[in-house]
Amino acid sequence: MKLIVQPHDGASPLLTAIKKARKTVEIAIFRFDRTDIEVELKAAAKRGVKVTALIAYVNRGGEKHLRALEMRFLEAGITVARTADDLIRYHDKLLIIDRKMLYLLSFNFTHLDIDHSRGFGLITRNNKTVQEAVKLFEADSTRRSYTAGLDTFVVSPVNSRKVLAQFLRRAKKQLLIYDPEISDKEMMKILQERAKAGVEVRIIGHSAKRLNLQVAKLTKIRLHTRTILCDGTKAFIGSQSLRPAELDSRRELGLIIRDAKILKQLLECFESDWESTDAEADKSAKKDEMPEAQKKDVHRATRVLTKELHPLTATVRKAVKKAVAEAGEDIMGDKRVKSTVKKMVKKAIKQAVKEASDDAGAKEE
């Protein structure tokens, strides 16, 4: 099993997989704007690989693009199936190569998700998992009902609520969560219970209720993945957030894993991302915050400085006016002149502050 980390890995793992396909490529699409992936799918069909694309019947604001994609695929000899309309959305993302390798993704086949967002994907050859994915793909392609066969293969709305609730309840020490929107009452209650029981709960994303949970926004990059690490021993990666619609009314797909190497990668990624959240920024700001007594001294000094600088402001204004009068009004339209003037004033102020600081230090000694 291998882990795909976005935006670090890009589209290369997917492109390589499609290029290596010999018999079949099966792909479930919710959003799609990757020309490079489209080119490889068409090339696979041209060399005799049976390519089947299961395309969502709807996505918010993108139906026109999906229908255009279907036409391009059909013209290239790709078999196209459209999801049913029994669920409000078919949001799962997967790629199956030769029915031997599964790419289960938390990101869409788009530039935004692959190049500019935190996302994860799992690559597995585990036969039971791959065949379960094939079963789901065939059921959705032919609009038949799907019955879950593996507890580690998490499918909404079939078994996700039960499996993820159990996954969270079993946490003994720690739950590290990536989730853009946690709002399901049952899941929130479990998280609160775990926190009260002493389990460390940290969430990168958003929660409808903060309460005693540590919730922080990822600031260095867009968040898209839904991922949960439990006690450092297992993890869930998928497309479903812990909110009612994605647990009960949409087709979502995830996988629970215990691979030690991947868990280590996920943990390192989470901790790195956590350091860049607004929670860490707030902590750093509080740590660097000066004592109240020093604040009063700074405010007092600021008031005195403002008063003393008033004549300097008038002097600078007078000097600038004189320069403009002698050199012409157009001179201030020159960015280089403006920059030079600003630098000169800053330099003079820095020098004054340094001299004042040196004088103060000498007096203290």
N, C-alpha and C positions, 0 to 999 in steps of 0.2 A: 504494500500500500504506500502511496505517495501523497504529499500535500501540495496543492497549488496555492500560492500566496499572491494576491493582487494588491497593488499594481506591480509588484516586483517581477512576477513571472510572465505577465502579458499573455498574448494569444498563442505563443509558441507551442506549449504542450498540446493544445487543441489542434493546431495546424499539423503538427507532427503525427498525431493520432490518426487524423483523416487521411493523410498521405500514405500511412502504413496499412490502411484498411484493404483487405483482399476480397471479402465477400459481402459484408453488409455494414452500413452506417445508419444508425437510428438516432435522431436528434429531436428533442422536445424544445420548442421555442416559445418564449413569451415576448421578449423584445429582441430585435436584431437589426444592427446597422453595420456589421463588420464585412466589408468587401473582401478582405483577405480570406475569411472563413467561407464566404459564399463561393469564391473562386475555387477553393479546394474541394468543396462539396460537389460542384459542377464537374470538376476534373475527375473526381472519383466515379461519378455516374458515367462519364465519358469512357473511362477505362473498364467499364463493365461491373463495377461495384453497385449493388442494389442500395440506393440511398432513399431512406424514408424520413420525411420531415413531418412531425406532428406540431401543428401551429395553433396557437391559442385563437379562439374565435373572437376574442376581444382583449384589448388592454387600453388603459386610460389614454385617450387621445392618439392612439397609434393604429387603429383598425385599418386605415387607408394604406399604411406602410405594410401591414401584414398581408393584405390582399394583393398588393403589388409584388411582394416577396413570393407568394404562392404562384403567381403567374410566371415569374422568372424561373422558379424551380421547375414548374411543369414543362416549360419550354426547353429546359436543359435535361429532361428525362428523369427528374427526381419525382418519386411518388410523394404526393402531398395528402395528408389527412388533417382534418380540422377537429378540434376538441368540441365536445358537446356544450350545450348551454344550461346544463342542469346545475352547475356550480357557478357562483358569481365570477369566478376567475380561475384559470388554469395557470398557475404561477411557478410550477416546477421547471427546473432546468437540468437536462441530462443529455449525455452523449454515450451511445453504446457502440463499440467497435467489434465487428465480427462475432458478436454475442459472447465475447470472451473477456472484454475489458469495459468497465463502467467508469465514466467521468460524471460524478455527482457534484453539481455546482451550486454555490449560493449566489453567484453573479450571473447576469444576463450576457448575451452575446452582443455587447455594445461597447463603444469606446469609453463611455462614461464609467461603466462598471469595471471594465478590464484595465483601463489606463489611469483612472482617477479616483478609484474607490477602494476601501478595504473590503476584500472579499476572499473567500477560501473555496477550494475545490478538492475533492478526494478522488484519487485514481485507484481502483481496486480490480484484482483478478479473481477475488474470492467467488467461486462458482455459485454458491447459494445466493449471494448478494446480487451477482450479475443476472442470474435467472429470475430473481424476484423483480429486478428492474425491467427485464424483458416482458414479464407477465403484466406489469403495470402499463408499460408502453403499448402493448397489444390491446389491453382492455380499453385504454383511453382512445386509441386509434380507431377501434371498431365500436366504440361507445357502449361497451359492456361494463357491468359492475366489476369492481375489483375487491377481492378479499385478501386481507393482509396475511402473509405467511411467515414473516420474521419480525420479532419485537425490535430488532436493531434497525429495521428498515421502516422509517417513520413517515407515514403517509396521512396527510389531511384530506378529508375529515375522517378517515377510516380508523386509525389507531393513535393519532398524534396526541390527543388530550390525555388519554390513559398513560401512554408511554412516557411523555414528558413530565407529567405530574409525578409519576413514580421515580423518574430520573432525578428530579429536584428533591423529593422527599428523602432520598437515600444519601444526600450530602451530609457528611459528618464534620468536615473541617472548612471547606471552601467552595464557593460558587463564583466563577468569573464569567461574566456574560457580556456578549456583544448583542445588542438588540435595539433597532431604531425606535421601537414602540411597544412597551410592555403595558398592557391595560386589562388583561383578563383577570377577573376577580379571584377565580380559583388559584391561578398561578401566583398572583400577588400575595394572596393569603399564605401560600406555601412558602414563598420567599421570606415573608415577615416571620413566620414560625421558625424557619431555619435560622434567621438572624437572631431571634430571641433565644434560640437553643445554643448560641455561641458560634454558629457558622459564619465565617467571613463572606459577606455578599458584596461584590463590586460589579457595577453595571456601567458599561460604556454605551451610551445611547440615551434613551428617554424612558421614564416611567411615569405613569399617571399619578402615582402617589410616591413621594420620596420617603416619608416617615423616617425610620431608622436605617434605611438602606443607603449605601454610597452610590450615587448616580452622577455620572459626569459625561459631558459632551466631548466627543472626539474633535479636536480643533485643527490638527495638521492635515487631515484628509477627510474625504466624504466617507460616511459609514453606510455600508449596504449589507454586510453579512449578518446572519443570525447564527451565533455560535455560543455554546455553553461548555465550560470546563468544570468538571466535578472532582474535587479532592485530588486533582493531578493524576487520576487513574483512568478516567474515561472522558469522552467529549462528544457533544452533539454538534454536527454541522449541517445546515439545511437552509431552506427558503422560508420557513415559517417563524414569524414573531410570536411572542406569547401574548396574543390578543385574540378575541373571539372569532373574528372573521377568518383569520388564517389557521385557526384550529378547527373550526366547525363548518365553514361555508366555501372554502376554496381548495383547489388541488395544490398541495404543497408537498415537498419531499425533503427528507433529511436522513442522516445516517448516524448511528451511535457507534463509536470506535473505542478501542483500548490500546492502540498501537503506541508504544512508549516513545518512539522517535518523533512521531507526529505530535504527541501530547507536549513534548519538550519544545517543539517549534511553536506550537500555539501559545504556550505559556510565555515564552520569550517575546513573542509578538504582542501579546496582551499587555505585559508589563511595560514594554516600550511604548505602546500606544497610551497606556494609562499615564505615563509620565508627561504626555503632551496634552492631557485633557484639561478642561477648565478647573477641575477639582485640584489638580496639582498646582495650577497657576494661582488659585486662591490660597492654597496652603503656603506657597512660596511668598506670596504678597504679605500674608499674615506674619510669616517668619521674619521677613525683612522690615516689618512695620516698626517704626521708631516709638519709644516710650512717650507717654502723654506729656511729660515735662519737656522733652526735646521738641515735641510738636509746638508747644507754646513759644519756645525760644525761636523756632523757625518762623512762626507767624509774626512774632515781634520784629525779627530781623527783616522780614519781607516788607513790613509796613515802613520801616525806616529806610530801606533800600529804595522803595518806590518813591518816597518823598525826596530822597537825595538825587535820584536819577532824573527827576523832572527837569531840572535845568539842562542836564545832558541831552535829553530828548529835544529840547528847544535848540541846543547847539548843533546837534546832528541835522535837524531839519533846516537850520539856517545854512549850514555848510553844503547840504545837498542842493538847496535852492541856488546858491551861488555857483556851484559847479554846473547846474543846468543852464543858468543864465549865460555863463561864459562859453560853454561847449554846445549849447543848443538843446531844445526840448527833445529832439530825437535820441539823445544820448541814453535816456532812461528806458528806451525801448530795447536797448541792447542787453541781452541776458548776461553777457560776460561782465558788463559794468555793474548790474544789480548784484551779481554773485560776489564781485570784488568788494563792493561796499559792505555787504553783509558780513563777509569774512573779516574785514578790517574792524568793524564794530565788535564782533564776537571776540576777536583777538584782544582788543583793548579791554573788554570786560573780563576776560579770562586772566589777563595780566594783573588787573586791579584786584580780583579775587585772590590770586596767588600771593600778591604782596600783603594784602590784609591778613591772610592766613598765616604767612610767615611772621608778621608783626605780632599776631596774637600768640603764636607759639613761643616767640622770644620772650614775651611778657610772662608767660606761664613758667618758663624756665628760670 
